[in-house]
Amino acid sequence: MPQVEFKGKRTTKPVGFSLSPYLVEKLDEYAGTDKYGNKSSIASQALYEFFAREEMRNENREIETNVQEGIQEYLHSPEGRALIKSVIMEAFTHSDEEHARESKKKGKPVIVDEIIE
């Protein structure tokens, strides 16, 4: 391998690590083309993508946690409790109306204990 003389400050740092035979074979295969550059540039790009993906996952987890905490806080507020109550009331109202329609279709008597408004 020919010696390369560096002038100025080196922008990369040599690092040694082990890879599986499969990864070495693939790295050699891709580095042998003009499209992907040398082994170092392929490894650098792979690591950049890995770290970017991990940072995105961490950010997404943090956002998800903040959203969940915000929802919990809202649901425990007076406004949140009112929303829950209205949703439940709406569900029971529709459920009672559907039950009444189905009972009428089948010729069954409709029993209403209490009407809540």
C-alpha positions as CSV (number, residue, x, y, z in Angstrom):
1,M,0.0,0.0,0.0
2,P,1.5,3.4,-1.0
3,Q,2.3,5.8,1.8
4,V,0.1,9.0,1.7
5,E,1.7,12.2,3.0
6,F,-0.8,14.4,4.9
7,K,-0.3,18.1,4.9
8,G,-2.1,20.2,7.5
9,K,-4.4,18.8,10.1
10,R,-5.9,15.4,9.8
11,T,-9.7,15.5,9.9
12,T,-10.2,11.8,10.7
13,K,-8.7,9.6,13.3
14,P,-7.7,6.0,12.6
15,V,-9.7,3.5,14.6
16,G,-9.5,-0.3,14.7
17,F,-12.4,-2.6,15.3
18,S,-13.5,-6.2,14.4
19,L,-16.2,-7.1,11.9
20,S,-17.9,-10.3,11.0
21,P,-16.6,-12.0,7.8
22,Y,-19.9,-11.1,6.1
23,L,-19.5,-7.4,6.8
24,V,-15.9,-7.5,5.7
25,E,-16.9,-9.1,2.5
26,K,-19.7,-6.6,1.8
27,L,-17.4,-3.7,2.8
28,D,-14.8,-5.0,0.3
29,E,-17.4,-5.4,-2.4
30,Y,-18.8,-1.9,-2.0
31,A,-15.5,-0.2,-1.5
32,G,-14.3,-1.7,-4.8
33,T,-16.7,0.5,-6.8
34,D,-16.4,4.2,-7.5
35,K,-20.0,4.8,-6.3
36,Y,-19.3,4.3,-2.6
37,G,-15.8,5.5,-2.0
38,N,-13.3,3.7,0.3
39,K,-13.9,1.5,3.3
40,S,-13.5,4.4,5.7
41,S,-16.1,6.6,4.0
42,I,-18.6,3.6,3.9
43,A,-18.0,2.9,7.7
44,S,-18.3,6.7,8.5
45,Q,-21.6,7.0,6.6
46,A,-23.0,3.9,8.3
47,L,-22.1,5.2,11.7
48,Y,-23.5,8.7,10.9
49,E,-26.8,7.0,9.9
50,F,-26.8,4.8,12.9
51,F,-26.2,7.7,15.3
52,A,-28.8,9.9,13.6
53,R,-31.4,7.1,13.8
54,E,-30.6,6.6,17.5
55,E,-30.9,10.3,18.2
56,M,-34.2,10.4,16.4
57,R,-35.5,7.4,18.5
58,N,-34.4,9.2,21.7
59,E,-36.1,12.4,20.6
60,N,-39.3,10.5,19.7
61,R,-39.3,8.8,23.1
62,E,-38.9,12.1,24.8
63,I,-41.8,13.6,22.7
64,E,-44.0,10.6,23.4
65,T,-43.3,10.9,27.1
66,N,-44.1,14.6,27.1
67,V,-47.3,14.0,25.2
68,Q,-48.4,11.2,27.6
69,E,-47.6,13.4,30.6
70,G,-49.6,16.3,29.1
71,I,-52.6,14.1,28.4
72,Q,-52.5,12.7,32.0
73,E,-52.2,16.2,33.4
74,Y,-55.1,17.3,31.3
75,L,-57.3,14.3,32.1
76,H,-56.8,15.0,35.8
77,S,-57.8,18.7,35.4
78,P,-61.4,19.9,35.8
79,E,-61.6,20.4,32.0
80,G,-60.3,16.9,31.4
81,R,-62.8,15.3,33.8
82,A,-65.6,17.2,32.1
83,L,-64.4,15.9,28.7
84,I,-64.3,12.3,30.0
85,K,-67.8,12.7,31.5
86,S,-69.2,14.1,28.2
87,V,-67.6,11.3,26.2
88,I,-69.1,8.6,28.5
89,M,-72.5,10.3,28.5
90,E,-72.4,10.4,24.7
91,A,-71.4,6.8,24.5
92,F,-74.2,5.7,26.9
93,T,-76.8,7.9,25.1
94,H,-75.9,6.4,21.7
95,S,-75.8,2.9,23.3
96,D,-79.3,3.4,24.8
97,E,-80.7,4.7,21.6
98,E,-79.2,1.8,19.6
99,H,-80.6,-0.6,22.1
100,A,-84.0,1.0,21.9
101,R,-84.0,0.8,18.1
102,E,-82.9,-2.8,18.1
103,S,-85.5,-3.8,20.6
104,K,-88.3,-2.1,18.6
105,K,-87.1,-4.0,15.5
106,K,-87.3,-7.3,17.3
107,G,-90.7,-6.4,18.9
108,K,-89.2,-6.4,22.4
109,P,-90.4,-3.9,25.0
110,V,-88.1,-1.0,25.7
111,I,-87.3,-0.4,29.3
112,V,-85.8,3.0,30.4
113,D,-84.8,3.4,34.0
114,E,-83.8,7.0,33.9
115,I,-83.2,9.7,31.3
116,I,-80.1,11.9,32.0
117,E,-79.8,15.2,30.4
